[in-house]
Amino acid sequence: MVVNKENNLPSLYVLPSDNKELQSFSKKFKTEMMEQVVNVIEFAVNNNLPFVEVFQFKNSDFVITLSEKDYSTNLDNVYSYHMGNESYEYCTRIVRLRKTLMEKSVKTTDENKTQ
């Protein structure tokens, strides 16, 4: 994962702004894009962030963000993609990250019950 040295945040992955170019780019770099999603979610989980920026568009101020409530769903989608493509080498990290998310969720739920 590339990290911005100024603020220790992961660097945004830049996507083409043009729709046709974006479609071609997405097909060509799908695995890299999936790994970007996992990288930023992992960063967000490790730093207790309620949302994280994932992608930005070239020559634009628009960014794609994920909120905490969407981390698990996105990890499930990435996991399914890798399983479907038999890219098992990516799956262990996703399973570990999903487990961490579930543990944090249980901990938060338990803390809320005791308050």
Beta strands, then each sheet from edge to edge (+ up, - down):
strand 1: 13-15
strand 2: 51-57
strand 3: 63-67
sheet 1: 1+ 2+ 3-
end
